[in-house]
Amino acid sequence: MPQPHRPQPRPPADAAPEPTGAEPTGTEPPGAGTYTAPPADAAPPGAAPARALDGILVADFSRVLAGPLAAATLADLGAEVIKVERPGTGDDTRAWGPPFVADPPSGEEPPSGEEPAPHEGGAPRRGTAAYFDAANRSKRGLALDLGDPDDAAAARELARRADVLIENFRPGSLAKYGLDHTATRAANPGLVHCTITGFGSGAGARLPGYDFVVQAVGGLMSITGEPGGTPLKAGVALVDVLTAKDATTGILAALRHRDRTGQGQLVEVNLLSSLLGSLVNQASGHLATGRDPGPMGNRHPSIAPYETLACRDGQLLAVAVGNDRQFRELARALGAPELAEDARFARNEDRVQNRTDLIKALERQLASDTPHGWTERLTAVSVPCGPVNTVSEALELAQRLGLDPVTPVGEGRIPQVTSPLRLSGTPVAQPFAPPRLDEHGTALRTWLSGPADHPLPPHV
């Protein structure tokens, strides 16, 4: 089987960038021989720490969000990721704006006084949509036209050298390029091939899958919004994000299996199944009763008070009382301890049954202060609560709590939201900026066309 790719540790974050990454590393690509990375404790003083996925090479053929986000997570864990895009336009999300952010200088600036190229609709813009940056950190960029025989051959060679391949093409469409699982497994038995679809590879194989449509047909919109109101989607492409996490889990499990057996395998995830698996209590409630749940706004079907409550001037406070002890503390802090002794509210089941009266009683007390005032008082007695923050306020909160939520990735580039993962022995890699379209193409095409025992050029 192909041996795992073992790149050198990345240079420190303050090292000078090299646009093409053309320097050799002295490593061995998979499929060309045996290379054993030195043990982590043999690293010289000051060297970058070992990462959990050091030595893993990922070929990211996916587009939009679920696949790219899974690949970015693997990069966070130390894998080397090569993002393959179509020439000319690249990933669809490069054009999903506004907002757009100017690309870094590439030596191909328009002549002085010339307007940037227009995007669809005629308005001038320059650069890449911020959407693209959200899911493509820490990758090298390679543009390949799979319809071109030479580029298709380069893509097959990349799959042969990779440890992981991620794609979200329509089932069956990669066979003509020799990139379907049957072909990639024959060329590289150790490959973990992850395919992401909208509705699986069976009866739903021909159905195009986009997050918004799956939120609708998968039941999520039917339980989101106010009772009697218009069904609503979540405020982010939640199904894609959940699917990315499922894909990452499946890939890591398959790599662990390969550690034991030497064999890769096919990992299949689809948007609909990831959503259904994430409906948790709503799906189990339906399976238990045969009844469809409906939208409840910010309320919870089985817990009360577990919703937003109005404070002074109608400002909202999110309160999540998960047990009777917390409710007693809430009642005392509000200056109404008798509420916890009221037979209508003493137990959670009673509070759910008498929710309307409960909320009226709580909001009468809450009207005396602001959400921030109540947050301070209620948190002091361990009642979970907080104001309804904007995105900027949420990032500021995380910063105050010492979570370092934003990581810079270079001058003039959009900072990245910091990985939520914290590993004590193999810390998450310092991210670098998402690639320009085909940014590393020259070096990577040279590597792929050369002898298989030549090392992957480093990203510096």
Secondary structure, 3 states (H helix, E strand, C coil): CCCCCCCCCCCCCCCCCCCCCCCCCCCCCCCCCCCCCCCHHHCCCCCCCCCCCCCCEEEECCCCCHHHHHHHHHHHCCCEEEEEECCCCCCHHHHCCCCEECCCCCCCCCCCCCCCCECCCCCECCCEEHHHHCCCCCEEEEECCCCCHHHHHHHHHHHHHCCEEEECCCCCCCHHHCCCHHHHHHHCCCCEEEEEECCCCCCCCCCCCCHHHHHHHCCCHHHCCCCCCCCCCCCCCHHHHHHHHHHHHHHHHHHHHHHHHCCCEEEEEEHHHHHHHHCHHHHHHHHHHCCCCCCCCCCCCCCCCEEEEECHHHCEEEEECCCHHHHHHHHHHCCCHHHHCCCCCCCHHHHHHCHHHHHHHHHHHHCCCCHHHHHHHHHHCCCCEEECCCHHHHHHHHHHCCCCCEECCCCCCCCEECCCCCCCCCCCCCCCCCCCCCCCHHHHHHHHHCCCCCCCCCCC
